[in-house]
Amino acid sequence: MTDFLPRHIIVLLAGTVMLSACAVDSGDANGVTITHSARHAGGAQWQADRHCAEYGKKAVLVRKGPIQSDNLVQSNVSEFECLD
């Protein structure tokens, strides 16, 4: 049986959907704050890892805010430190 879409396209689309649920609010060499879907917290870690890697550092979660809801989407705000 042949796949309708090649596997790499499916992975790319899934990653795009997951990342679209994340937004970098602010960040510098010391850390980053990210608003993300409460269902896809892993996307926030991925975004923080990418951000901190620009400074040669690793992202460490230091605070995750309470779930916020607007009746359609539940979100969190997570804060990460960029450590050597």
C-alpha positions in Angstrom: 0.0 0.0 0.0 1.4 3.4 -0.9 1.2 6.4 1.4 -0.8 9.4 0.2 1.9 11.8 1.5 5.6 10.8 2.0 6.5 10.4 5.6 8.9 13.3 5.7 6.1 15.7 4.6 3.8 14.4 7.4 6.6 15.0 10.0 7.2 18.5 8.6 3.5 19.3 8.7 3.1 18.0 12.3 6.1 20.0 13.4 4.7 23.2 11.8 1.3 22.7 13.5 3.0 22.1 16.9 5.3 25.2 16.5 2.4 27.4 15.4 1.1 27.0 18.9 4.2 28.7 20.4 5.2 32.3 20.5 8.4 33.8 21.9 7.3 36.7 24.0 10.8 38.0 25.0 14.3 36.7 25.2 18.0 37.5 25.4 21.2 35.7 26.2 20.0 35.0 29.8 16.6 33.5 29.0 13.3 33.4 27.1 9.6 33.6 27.8 7.3 31.6 25.6 3.5 31.5 25.4 2.4 28.0 24.2 -0.6 25.7 24.0 -1.2 23.8 27.2 -1.5 20.6 25.2 1.9 21.0 23.5 4.4 22.1 26.1 7.2 20.2 24.3 7.0 22.9 21.6 8.0 25.5 24.1 11.0 23.5 25.2 12.0 23.1 21.6 11.6 26.9 20.9 13.6 27.7 24.1 16.4 25.2 23.1 16.7 26.9 19.7 16.8 30.4 21.3 19.4 29.5 23.9 21.5 27.6 21.3 22.0 30.9 19.5 24.1 32.0 22.5 25.8 28.6 22.9 23.7 27.8 25.9 21.0 25.3 27.0 17.5 26.1 28.0 16.3 25.1 31.5 12.6 25.6 32.5 12.4 27.7 35.6 8.7 28.6 35.8 5.5 27.5 34.1 2.5 29.8 34.7 -1.1 28.6 35.3 -3.3 27.5 32.4 -5.0 30.5 30.8 -8.2 29.9 28.7 -10.1 32.0 26.2 -12.8 29.3 25.8 -11.1 28.0 22.6 -7.5 27.5 23.4 -5.8 26.8 26.7 -2.3 28.3 27.0 0.6 28.6 29.4 3.5 31.0 29.7 6.8 29.3 30.4 10.1 31.0 31.4 13.4 29.4 30.6 17.0 30.4 31.6 19.8 30.0 29.2 22.7 28.3 31.0 26.2 27.4 30.0 
